[in-house]
Structures are given as C-alpha cells and as structure tokens.
Amino acid sequence: MQAPNPAAEVIETNPAPSRWATTLRALRHRNFQLFFGGQLISLIGTWMQTVAQSWLVYRLTGSALLLGAVGFASQIPVFLVAPIGGITADRVNRQRLVIATQTASMILAGILAWLTRSGRVQVWHIFVLAALLGVVNAFDIPGRQSFLVDMVGKEDLMNAIALNSSMFNGARIIGPAIAGILVSRIGEGWCFAANSVSYIAVIVGLTLMRVHCPPRASGHSPIEDIVEGFRWVSQTKIIRALLLLLGLISLVGMPYTVLMPVFADKILHGGARGLGILMGATGVGALFGALTLATKTGVKGLGRWVAMSCAAFGVSLFLFSFSSWFWVSVAMLIPAGYSMMLQMACSNTLIQTMVPDQLRGRVMAVYSMMFMGMAPIGALFGGALAHRVGAPITVATGGIACVLGAIWFGRALPELRIEARRLIIAQGMAGGEPAQELDAQPVEE
C-alpha cells in the first residue's frame, strides 16, 4: 500500500482561492464592505450630477468655452488646496475627515437641486457651487485615498484600490445612463436632488465603521510638513515620473470629457440621451480596466502596464476625434476608458505601495493635484482651443501628446524600476508578496 502523502493532504484541505475570491479579497474586511456599499450608491448620484451639470451649462449657454470654464472652476481648487488637505489627512482622524467632506458635498448638491428645481439657477450659481465642491474634494481625495490602508491594511491595499476604481466606474456606467433619461424627461434638478440624497448611504456606512486611525502628532509646523511631502516626491524619481505622466494625461487627455456635450450634440447628434450613452461607454471600459487590476496579486510589471495603457489611451482618443458615426464613437470610448483607468489605477497602486505611511496623505495630495488639479487647466485650455479650432482637433492633439508621454515613460523604465524595487522592499510590502522575493526579480518590466 502506498504511504499517504502529507503534502497532498494539505493541498486538498487548503485549496487555492478561486479567481473570483482573489479579485474580491479586500471585501473580506467589514469596514471595506461598508465603505464599498455606501460609496457605490453615492457615486451613482455623483455621476448623475456630473452629466446633468454639463448639460445644464450647455443648455443655458451653448458654449464650449463655458463648459471648459466650469470644469476649471470645479477642479482648480484641488490643485491649490490639496497640499492643505494632504497635511490634514496625515494629522487628523481620517474617518471623521471623510465623513465631514461627504456631508459638505451632500449640502452643496442639495443647494444646486433647489436652485434648479425652483427655476432660479444661473450660470454663476453653477460656478460658485462647483468651486466650493472643488475645495471639499481637495480634502476628500487625499483623506479617502489614505483611509483605504486603515480599512484593509497593507496586505490588501492594492486590491482595495482596484475595487475602489471598479466601484467608481461601475457608477460611471449607471449614473450617466440614468441622468440621460432623467434630464431628457424631467430635467436636471432631479439628478442633483438624487445625488444629494445618495450621500446618506456613504455617511451611514462610514459612521458604522470600527477603524483605528488616531490623529498623528507632528513636531513640525504645517508648512514644514507640506514642504517635506513635496521634497520627497521631487527627490524620488519613480514617484516623480508617475505623477508627471499622470499630470500630462489630465492636462491634455482628460479635456475630452468636458467637450463631450459638443460631440453628443453637434457632431454625433445624440442629444442628452446620447451624452449619457457616450459617458457610459467610457465607464464600461474603465470598469473592465479596474477589474483587470483587481485580478492581479503583485506589483511586478505594473510599470509596463502604465506605459502601454497611456499609449493606448492616446490612440483611442485620436480615433474617436475623427469619428462622425455615433456607435463607432461609442466603440472607441470603451478602450479609451479601459486604458485611462488602468493607467491611473496602476499609478495609484505603485505610489501607495512605495510611500511611507507618515507621508501617505501628503503624497496622495500631490497625486490629487496631478489627477484632478491639472484637469481644470486642461479643461480651460481645451475649451478655448475647441472654441477656435473645433473639438475634434483639440481631442486629437491631446491623444498624440499622450502617446509621446508614454514613449518617454517607457524609455525611462529600466532606470526607474531599480528605485521602485528598493522602495517597495523598504515598505515591507509588494501587494502581498514577501519582500525577499522582490530582491530576486525586478518590480517593473
């Protein structure tokens, strides 16, 4: 008789986790479950408001320039105020910080809903409320991104980032579709009202969490701490390169979303419903991009993913800009959304994997400045350029610039991956991989 094999018994009694379990592993944490459920509902409302607000501005003004200007007003505060938001996230209880920002966002959405439903809304109202929401986001984004590690720990951080992006883009599919229907049938005001109510879900979820994230004392002044964060970013080549590429994408690539009402109305003749479908197509692609990252269990090769997805985003934008057929344009936006989200989520993952905990809020504030803070400058520039040469040429030019940025980053990768490996080993993590394994193989390929 053959002797029993203890190793085989261990394998049988401890089967490898399924692909689905691996993809959703961050949801085993109760705190992240609460966050995920509440945030999903809230983000659907947020995307409804985003689409409805763009259409409202376009309906009131008919101006591509003013569309870009409203985008500028809503996001430039992130660029200006995010350093303060970052130091706040490093010093205060992050759970309470996020509850405060979500409550403020709920109030602003409610005011916009009341103004629109009562027929009092004017363009300057939208500008003011958009700017105030930008100030709130300057605290919310670094606070919420830094809060992820408090909810799931370092082992599941990469998966939590990917699932957070998946949730964001799942809402991006549903929200614009609902907004397109509601705007065409009952008006923009109900979208704003629904968004205001949706914040209740995430606030309740945050309140029910049991998270240990005490305030972090600092022996320096706020200015010294802010400077320390910028200095670390500027002296760390891999972080600097990732953020510069992200800033380029936000500056020259993302204005296509601001110009989407122009494409939907004047070029593709789809109206408000067509706008919802176009935005939803981008969300479908972005959702699959985030889920692609969620299936990955280590950071090896993410640098190459960043370069390739940036190039693919640029090519997709270029092709989209020259399409005059509605469903062809929809088809082009799916790979655009996929590659855009994959590049941004991979960059977020690499940065959070390499940053020291004591600097996390400040570094994520710089990430916010590049991700959202450069977008308003791009929106204003894109709106002005589209006003002169047309939306298609503006988007095509941005696509070419994205491809050039991808080539630059790809050429720099061999040198950057050495520093990346050192930083990940220093943090004792690599998306759950033992640090000693990293010593034998490059992180970036």
C-alpha positions as CSV (number, residue, x, y, z in Angstrom):
1,M,0.0,0.0,0.0
2,Q,1.3,3.5,-0.9
3,A,2.1,5.7,2.1
4,P,-0.1,8.7,2.5
5,N,1.4,12.0,1.2
6,P,1.0,14.7,3.9
7,A,1.7,17.4,1.4
8,A,-1.1,16.2,-0.9
9,E,-3.5,16.2,2.1
10,V,-2.5,19.8,2.8
11,I,-3.2,20.8,-0.8
12,E,-6.6,19.0,-0.8
13,T,-7.7,20.6,2.5
14,N,-6.4,24.0,1.6
15,P,-7.3,24.6,-2.0
16,A,-6.1,27.7,-3.8
17,P,-8.6,30.6,-3.7
18,S,-10.7,31.0,-6.8
19,R,-10.1,33.7,-9.3
20,W,-13.3,35.4,-8.1
21,A,-12.2,35.3,-4.4
22,T,-8.8,36.7,-5.4
23,T,-10.5,39.6,-7.3
24,L,-12.7,40.5,-4.3
25,R,-10.3,39.7,-1.5
26,A,-10.5,43.3,0.0
27,L,-14.2,42.8,0.7
28,R,-13.5,40.3,3.4
29,H,-12.9,43.3,5.6
30,R,-16.1,44.5,7.2
31,N,-15.0,48.2,7.1
32,F,-14.4,48.0,3.4
33,Q,-17.7,46.3,2.8
34,L,-19.5,49.3,4.5
35,F,-17.4,51.7,2.5
36,F,-17.9,49.9,-0.8
37,G,-21.7,49.6,-0.5
38,G,-22.3,53.2,0.6
39,Q,-19.8,54.7,-1.8
40,L,-21.3,52.8,-4.8
41,I,-24.7,54.4,-4.1
42,S,-23.2,57.8,-3.6
43,L,-21.0,57.7,-6.7
44,I,-24.0,56.8,-8.9
45,G,-25.5,60.1,-7.7
46,T,-22.2,61.9,-8.3
47,W,-22.1,60.8,-11.9
48,M,-25.7,61.7,-12.4
49,Q,-24.9,65.2,-11.3
50,T,-21.7,65.4,-13.4
51,V,-23.6,64.7,-16.6
52,A,-26.7,66.8,-15.7
53,Q,-24.5,69.8,-14.7
54,S,-22.6,69.6,-18.0
55,W,-25.9,69.5,-20.0
56,L,-27.4,72.3,-17.9
57,V,-24.4,74.6,-18.6
58,Y,-24.5,73.7,-22.3
59,R,-28.3,74.3,-22.4
60,L,-28.0,77.7,-20.7
61,T,-25.1,78.9,-22.7
62,G,-24.4,76.7,-25.8
63,S,-20.7,77.5,-25.2
64,A,-17.8,75.0,-25.3
65,L,-15.7,77.7,-23.7
66,L,-18.0,77.9,-20.7
67,L,-18.1,74.1,-20.4
68,G,-14.4,74.2,-20.0
69,A,-14.6,77.2,-17.6
70,V,-17.0,75.3,-15.3
71,G,-14.7,72.3,-15.3
72,F,-11.9,74.7,-14.4
73,A,-13.8,76.2,-11.5
74,S,-14.7,72.7,-10.1
75,Q,-11.2,71.3,-10.1
76,I,-8.7,74.1,-9.8
77,P,-9.3,74.3,-6.0
78,V,-7.9,70.7,-5.8
79,F,-4.6,72.0,-7.3
80,L,-4.5,75.0,-5.0
81,V,-5.8,73.5,-1.7
82,A,-4.8,69.8,-1.9
83,P,-1.5,70.3,0.0
84,I,-3.5,71.5,3.0
85,G,-5.9,68.6,2.5
86,G,-2.9,66.2,2.5
87,I,-1.4,67.5,5.7
88,T,-4.8,67.4,7.3
89,A,-5.1,63.7,6.3
90,D,-1.8,63.0,7.9
91,R,-2.7,64.8,11.1
92,V,-6.4,64.1,11.9
93,N,-8.7,61.1,12.2
94,R,-9.2,60.2,8.6
95,Q,-12.6,58.6,9.2
96,R,-14.0,61.8,10.7
97,L,-12.4,63.8,7.9
98,V,-14.1,61.8,5.2
99,I,-17.5,62.0,7.0
100,A,-17.1,65.8,7.1
101,T,-16.3,66.0,3.4
102,Q,-19.2,63.8,2.3
103,T,-21.6,65.8,4.4
104,A,-20.4,69.1,2.8
105,S,-20.8,67.5,-0.6
106,M,-24.4,66.5,0.2
107,I,-25.3,70.0,1.2
108,L,-23.8,71.6,-1.9
109,A,-25.7,69.1,-4.1
110,G,-28.9,69.9,-2.3
111,I,-28.5,73.7,-2.9
112,L,-27.9,73.1,-6.6
113,A,-31.0,70.9,-6.7
114,W,-33.2,73.6,-5.1
115,L,-31.9,76.4,-7.4
116,T,-32.5,74.3,-10.5
117,R,-35.9,72.9,-9.5
118,S,-37.1,76.4,-8.5
119,G,-36.0,77.9,-11.8
120,R,-33.6,80.3,-10.1
121,V,-30.4,78.7,-11.3
122,Q,-28.0,80.9,-13.3
123,V,-24.5,80.1,-14.7
124,W,-22.8,82.0,-11.9
125,H,-24.5,79.8,-9.3
126,I,-23.1,76.7,-11.0
127,F,-19.6,78.3,-11.0
128,V,-19.7,79.1,-7.3
129,L,-21.1,75.7,-6.2
130,A,-18.6,73.9,-8.5
131,A,-15.7,75.8,-6.9
132,L,-16.9,75.1,-3.4
133,L,-17.2,71.4,-4.3
134,G,-13.6,71.6,-5.5
135,V,-12.4,72.8,-2.1
136,V,-14.2,69.9,-0.5
137,N,-12.6,67.5,-2.9
138,A,-9.2,68.9,-2.0
139,F,-9.6,67.4,1.5
140,D,-11.7,64.4,0.5
141,I,-9.4,62.8,-2.1
142,P,-6.2,62.6,-0.1
143,G,-8.2,61.7,3.0
144,R,-10.2,59.0,1.3
145,Q,-7.2,57.5,-0.6
146,S,-5.2,57.4,2.6
147,F,-8.1,55.9,4.5
148,L,-8.0,52.8,2.4
149,V,-5.0,51.4,4.2
150,D,-6.7,52.0,7.5
151,M,-9.7,49.9,6.3
152,V,-7.9,46.9,4.8
153,G,-4.3,47.0,5.9
154,K,-1.2,46.8,3.6
155,E,-1.8,43.3,2.5
156,D,-5.0,44.0,0.6
157,L,-4.3,47.6,-0.3
158,M,-3.6,47.0,-4.0
159,N,-6.9,45.1,-4.3
160,A,-8.8,47.8,-2.4
161,I,-7.5,50.5,-4.7
162,A,-8.6,48.4,-7.7
163,L,-12.0,47.6,-6.3
164,N,-12.4,51.3,-5.4
165,S,-11.7,52.2,-9.0
166,S,-14.1,49.4,-10.2
167,M,-16.8,50.9,-8.0
168,F,-16.1,54.4,-9.3
169,N,-16.5,53.2,-12.9
170,G,-19.4,50.9,-12.2
171,A,-21.2,54.0,-11.0
172,R,-19.9,55.8,-14.1
173,I,-21.9,53.4,-16.3
174,I,-25.1,53.6,-14.3
175,G,-25.1,57.3,-13.3
176,P,-24.8,58.8,-16.8
177,A,-27.4,56.4,-18.2
178,I,-29.9,57.4,-15.6
179,A,-29.0,61.1,-15.9
180,G,-29.5,60.9,-19.7
181,I,-33.1,59.6,-19.2
182,L,-34.0,62.0,-16.3
183,V,-32.5,65.1,-18.0
184,S,-34.4,64.5,-21.2
185,R,-37.7,63.7,-19.4
186,I,-38.0,65.7,-16.2
187,G,-34.9,68.0,-16.1
188,E,-31.5,68.3,-14.4
189,G,-32.8,69.3,-11.0
190,W,-33.9,65.8,-10.1
191,C,-30.4,64.5,-10.8
192,F,-29.0,67.0,-8.4
193,A,-31.6,66.0,-5.8
194,A,-30.9,62.3,-6.2
195,N,-27.2,63.0,-5.7
196,S,-27.8,64.8,-2.5
197,V,-29.9,62.0,-1.1
198,S,-27.3,59.4,-2.2
199,Y,-24.7,60.8,0.2
200,I,-26.7,59.4,3.1
201,A,-25.6,55.9,2.3
202,V,-21.9,56.6,2.4
203,I,-22.2,58.7,5.6
204,V,-24.1,55.9,7.4
205,G,-21.5,53.4,6.2
206,L,-18.6,55.5,7.4
207,T,-20.3,56.1,10.8
208,L,-20.8,52.3,11.3
209,M,-17.1,51.5,10.7
210,R,-14.8,50.4,13.5
211,V,-11.4,51.7,12.4
212,H,-8.4,52.6,14.5
213,C,-6.9,55.7,12.8
214,P,-5.8,58.1,15.6
215,P,-4.5,61.6,14.9
216,R,-0.8,61.6,14.1
217,A,1.2,64.1,16.1
218,S,3.9,66.1,14.3
219,G,6.8,68.1,15.7
220,H,6.9,70.4,12.7
221,S,4.8,73.3,11.5
222,P,2.2,72.6,8.8
223,I,4.3,74.5,6.2
224,E,7.4,72.4,7.1
225,D,5.3,69.2,6.8
226,I,3.9,70.3,3.4
227,V,7.4,71.1,2.1
228,E,8.6,67.7,3.4
229,G,6.0,65.9,1.2
230,F,6.9,67.9,-1.9
231,R,10.6,67.3,-1.3
232,W,10.1,63.6,-1.0
233,V,8.1,63.5,-4.2
234,S,10.6,65.6,-6.1
235,Q,13.6,63.5,-5.0
236,T,12.1,60.1,-5.7
237,K,12.5,59.5,-9.4
238,I,9.8,56.8,-9.9
239,I,7.2,58.8,-8.0
240,R,8.0,61.9,-9.8
241,A,7.8,60.2,-13.2
242,L,4.5,58.6,-12.4
243,L,3.0,61.8,-11.3
244,L,4.3,63.8,-14.3
245,L,2.8,61.3,-16.7
246,L,-0.5,61.4,-14.7
247,G,-0.4,65.2,-14.9
248,L,0.2,65.1,-18.6
249,I,-2.9,62.8,-19.1
250,S,-5.0,65.1,-17.0
251,L,-3.8,68.2,-18.8
252,V,-4.1,67.1,-22.5
253,G,-6.2,63.9,-22.5
254,M,-9.0,64.4,-20.0
255,P,-10.5,67.5,-21.6
256,Y,-12.3,65.2,-24.0
257,T,-14.8,64.5,-21.2
258,V,-15.5,68.3,-20.8
259,L,-16.1,68.5,-24.6
260,M,-18.4,65.5,-24.6
261,P,-21.6,67.6,-24.8
262,V,-20.3,69.2,-28.0
263,F,-19.6,65.8,-29.6
264,A,-23.0,64.5,-28.4
265,D,-25.0,67.4,-29.8
266,K,-23.2,69.0,-32.8
267,I,-21.1,66.1,-34.2
268,L,-23.0,62.9,-33.3
269,H,-26.5,64.4,-33.0
270,G,-27.4,62.3,-29.9
271,G,-28.7,65.0,-27.5
272,A,-28.8,64.4,-23.8
273,R,-29.5,60.7,-24.2
274,G,-26.5,60.3,-26.5
275,L,-24.4,62.2,-23.9
276,G,-25.4,59.6,-21.3
277,I,-24.5,56.7,-23.6
278,L,-21.1,58.2,-24.5
279,M,-20.2,58.8,-20.9
280,G,-21.5,55.3,-20.0
281,A,-19.3,53.7,-22.7
282,T,-16.2,55.3,-21.2
283,G,-17.4,53.9,-17.8
284,V,-17.8,50.4,-19.2
285,G,-14.2,50.4,-20.5
286,A,-12.9,51.9,-17.2
287,L,-14.7,49.3,-15.2
288,F,-13.0,46.5,-17.0
289,G,-9.7,48.3,-16.6
290,A,-10.1,48.4,-12.9
291,L,-11.2,44.8,-12.7
292,T,-8.2,43.8,-14.7
293,L,-6.0,45.3,-12.0
294,A,-8.1,43.7,-9.3
295,T,-7.2,40.2,-10.6
296,K,-3.5,40.9,-10.2
297,T,-1.9,39.9,-6.9
298,G,1.5,41.6,-7.2
299,V,3.1,44.8,-8.5
300,K,5.5,43.1,-10.9
301,G,5.1,44.5,-14.4
302,L,2.8,47.5,-13.4
303,G,5.3,50.0,-14.8
304,R,5.0,48.5,-18.2
305,W,1.2,48.5,-17.8
306,V,1.3,52.2,-17.1
307,A,3.3,53.0,-20.3
308,M,1.2,50.7,-22.6
309,S,-2.1,51.9,-21.2
310,C,-1.1,55.5,-21.6
311,A,-0.2,54.9,-25.3
312,A,-3.5,53.0,-25.9
313,F,-5.5,55.9,-24.4
314,G,-3.8,58.4,-26.7
315,V,-4.5,56.2,-29.8
316,S,-8.2,55.7,-28.8
317,L,-8.7,59.4,-28.3
318,F,-7.2,60.1,-31.7
319,L,-9.5,57.6,-33.4
320,F,-12.5,58.9,-31.5
321,S,-11.9,62.5,-32.5
322,F,-12.3,61.7,-36.2
323,S,-15.5,59.6,-35.9
324,S,-18.8,61.1,-37.1
325,W,-20.8,57.9,-36.5
326,F,-22.4,57.7,-33.1
327,W,-21.9,54.0,-32.4
328,V,-18.4,54.0,-33.8
329,S,-17.6,56.8,-31.3
330,V,-19.2,54.7,-28.5
331,A,-17.0,51.8,-29.5
332,M,-13.8,54.0,-29.5
333,L,-14.6,55.3,-26.0
334,I,-14.6,51.8,-24.5
335,P,-10.8,51.2,-25.0
336,A,-10.2,54.8,-24.1
337,G,-11.9,54.3,-20.7
338,Y,-10.2,51.0,-20.2
339,S,-6.7,52.3,-20.8
340,M,-7.3,55.6,-18.9
341,M,-8.4,53.8,-15.8
342,L,-5.7,51.1,-16.0
343,Q,-3.0,53.8,-16.2
344,M,-4.4,55.8,-13.3
345,A,-5.1,52.8,-11.0
346,C,-1.7,51.3,-11.7
347,S,-0.1,54.6,-10.9
348,N,-2.1,54.9,-7.7
349,T,-1.2,51.4,-6.7
350,L,2.6,51.8,-7.3
351,I,2.6,55.1,-5.4
352,Q,0.7,53.8,-2.4
353,T,2.9,50.7,-2.3
354,M,6.1,52.8,-2.2
355,V,5.1,55.7,0.0
356,P,6.0,55.7,3.8
357,D,2.9,55.7,6.0
358,Q,3.8,59.0,7.7
359,L,3.9,60.7,4.2
360,R,0.8,59.0,2.7
361,G,-1.7,61.9,3.0
362,R,0.8,64.4,1.6
363,V,1.9,62.3,-1.3
364,M,-1.7,61.4,-2.2
365,A,-2.4,65.2,-2.1
366,V,0.3,65.6,-4.9
367,Y,-1.4,62.7,-6.7
368,S,-4.7,64.6,-6.4
369,M,-3.1,67.7,-7.8
370,M,-1.9,65.8,-10.8
371,F,-5.0,63.7,-11.2
372,M,-7.7,66.4,-10.7
373,G,-5.7,69.6,-10.2
374,M,-4.2,69.6,-13.7
375,A,-7.6,68.7,-15.3
376,P,-9.1,72.2,-14.8
377,I,-6.2,73.8,-16.6
378,G,-6.6,71.3,-19.4
379,A,-10.4,71.8,-19.4
380,L,-10.0,75.6,-19.7
381,F,-7.3,75.3,-22.4
382,G,-9.3,72.5,-24.2
383,G,-12.5,74.6,-24.1
384,A,-10.6,77.7,-25.5
385,L,-8.9,75.6,-28.2
386,A,-12.1,73.9,-29.2
387,H,-13.8,77.3,-29.5
388,R,-11.2,78.2,-32.1
389,V,-10.3,75.1,-34.0
390,G,-13.1,72.7,-33.0
391,A,-13.5,69.8,-30.6
392,P,-12.2,67.1,-32.9
393,I,-8.8,68.7,-33.5
394,T,-8.4,69.5,-29.8
395,V,-9.0,65.9,-28.7
396,A,-6.8,64.5,-31.5
397,T,-3.9,66.8,-30.3
398,G,-4.3,65.5,-26.8
399,G,-4.2,61.9,-28.0
400,I,-0.9,62.5,-29.8
401,A,0.6,64.1,-26.7
402,C,-0.5,61.1,-24.6
403,V,1.4,58.7,-26.9
404,L,4.5,60.9,-26.7
405,G,4.3,60.8,-22.9
406,A,4.0,57.0,-22.9
407,I,7.1,56.7,-25.1
408,W,9.1,58.9,-22.7
409,F,8.0,56.9,-19.6
410,G,8.7,53.6,-21.3
411,R,12.2,54.7,-22.2
412,A,12.9,55.7,-18.6
413,L,11.5,52.5,-17.1
414,P,14.8,50.4,-16.9
415,E,16.3,53.0,-14.6
416,L,13.2,53.7,-12.6
417,R,12.5,50.0,-11.7
418,I,15.6,49.8,-9.6
419,E,14.5,52.6,-7.3
420,A,10.9,51.2,-7.3
421,R,12.2,47.8,-6.0
422,R,14.2,49.4,-3.3
423,L,11.2,51.5,-2.1
424,I,8.9,48.5,-2.0
425,I,11.3,46.4,-0.1
426,A,11.7,49.3,2.4
427,Q,8.0,49.4,3.0
428,G,8.0,45.6,3.5
429,M,5.2,45.0,1.0
430,A,4.5,44.4,-2.7
431,G,0.9,43.8,-3.0
432,G,1.1,40.9,-0.6
433,E,4.4,39.4,-2.0
434,P,7.2,38.7,0.5
435,A,9.9,41.4,0.3
436,Q,12.7,38.8,-0.1
437,E,11.1,37.6,-3.4
438,L,11.4,41.1,-4.8
439,D,15.2,41.1,-4.3
440,A,15.5,38.4,-6.9
441,Q,13.3,39.9,-9.6
442,P,12.6,43.4,-10.9
443,V,9.4,45.1,-9.9
444,E,9.0,46.9,-13.2
445,E,9.5,45.2,-16.5
